[in-house]
Amino acid sequence: MSVQAVADIGLIGLAVMGQNLVLNMDDHGFVVCAYNRTVSKVDHFLANEAKGTKIVGAHSIAEFCAKLKRPRKVMMLVKAGSAVDDFIEQVLPHLEAGDIIIDGGNSHYPDTIRRTKYLESKGFLFVGCGVSGGEEGARYGPSMMPGGSTAAWPHVKPIFQAIAAKVDGEPCCDWVGETGAGHYVKMVHNGIEYGDMQMICEAYDILKKTLGLTADEIGEIFTEWNQGELDSYLIEITRDILKFKDTDGKPLVEKIKDTAGQKGTGKWTVVSALDTGMPVTLIGEAVFARNLSAIKNERVAASKILGGPSGKFQGDKKQFIHDVSKALYASKIISYAQGFMLMREAAKENDWHLNNAGIALMWRGGCIIRSVFLGDIKTAYTKNPELTNLLFDPFFKAAIEGAADSWRRVVSQAVLLGIPTPCMSSALAFFDGYRNAVLPANLLQAQRDYFGAHTYQTLTSDEWVHTNWTGRGGNVASTTYLA
């Protein structure tokens, strides 16, 4: 007996994200076929969470593919890495030319580039789609960042844009670009998320240690900040966390061990920045801050050996709280400016055609870094799609210049009192470096030429020259010596 093709899309992987996406698609009128490697999960899902819906199940890959309307759309939400490749090989014999495979997991973008080329060479289409927003986002509207085979977009667009989060009626999902562009943008999103979280932690630490404020008092400050330019999901949840009490009535946050975990996407962003030569300093510091937090025992030992400043804050408390909010805002502008610089360079290297305004819209709702602020970024890139840097946009230029004095006061005060601010400080250092027409790299080039004959250019000529600095060296320049 032949199996009838009834489903608009199929989804493999019924962990929490997969289940929630299936239910979201069902809510929007699409018939979904669900499959899981452990097939008992399919029956359990249909009998419980999916009871009373149009969702159908399958007990084999062959049955799964047979239930899909053409062109078949197979979406996977499985663990990144070999599991994705394994499932691709399992479904291929049951597909035909023009069918579409979608990876909705957190895959590393080079894998997505490889898979796109591989599947296109066999006549199939591939989409690598970043999905952000966690369980709730998957269920009620995530941010979705699809890239890969451009010919696949018209077929998946109606489904993706229907289930995505909406801001002012616009879906937080649009085509990102070719091959690995979707997963690359999701990677940068996660890197920016690392930076946002670390900066918020620095603001919390400064308010706590400089002004001696309680978790409740800082929670109230975050409540206020969430009404203005810092309005965002992360500020909102930080407010809730700071106000949350344990069973004994004390703030739960103060009982949590100060060692942060990470899953690698922040590191991937920093490695990509190093590979492309882009100074994405803030995300780099956010990753290293997590690394530093993880060596807790060593820090405890160091705290008993190494001393620091013993001064106290003497200024205006209310003004300083305002300064901290401005320092956080200015640092956030730098982080996003750096993120878009990185995406611009990656797009050049991979021949992607990225839509920066569209990316800002995709991040405007549904995802972890969603904020009012991203609306301003969308406006900047809509006004000028070729904008070299966010800091060149009149809105952001005025915003960062208006916050600069506060930013400098906060970083200075933190240094004087020995409070670490790796992200806020590195953001300020980048800003000062970026706005300087002349940096001391002239001396650095001279040093390289002195010890390694690496040559240098002068201000008046593009020709590479070598100087015999000691009178003892020769005039032969080096092209391969890497000291």
Secondary structure by P-SEA (a helix, b strand, c coil): cccccccccccccccaaaaaaaaaaaaabbbbbbbcccaaaaaaaaacccccccbbbbccaaaaaaaccccbbbbbbccccaaaaaaaaaacccccccbbbbbcccccaaaaaaaaaaaaaacbbbbbbbbcccccccccccbbbbbccccccccaaaaaaaaccccccccccccccccaaaaaaaaaaaaaaaaaaaaaaaaaaaaaaaccccaaaaaaaaaaaaacccccaaaaaaaaaaacccccccccccccccbbbbccaaaaaaaaaaaacccaaaaaaaaaaaaaaaaaaaaaaaaaccccccccccccaaaaaaaaaaaaaaaaaaaaaaaaaaaaaaaaaacccccaaaaaaaaccccccccaaaaaaaaaaaaccccccccccaaaaaaaaaaaaaaaaaaaaaaaaccccaaaaaaaaaaaaaaccccaaaaaaaaaaaccccccccccccbbbbbcccccccccccccccc
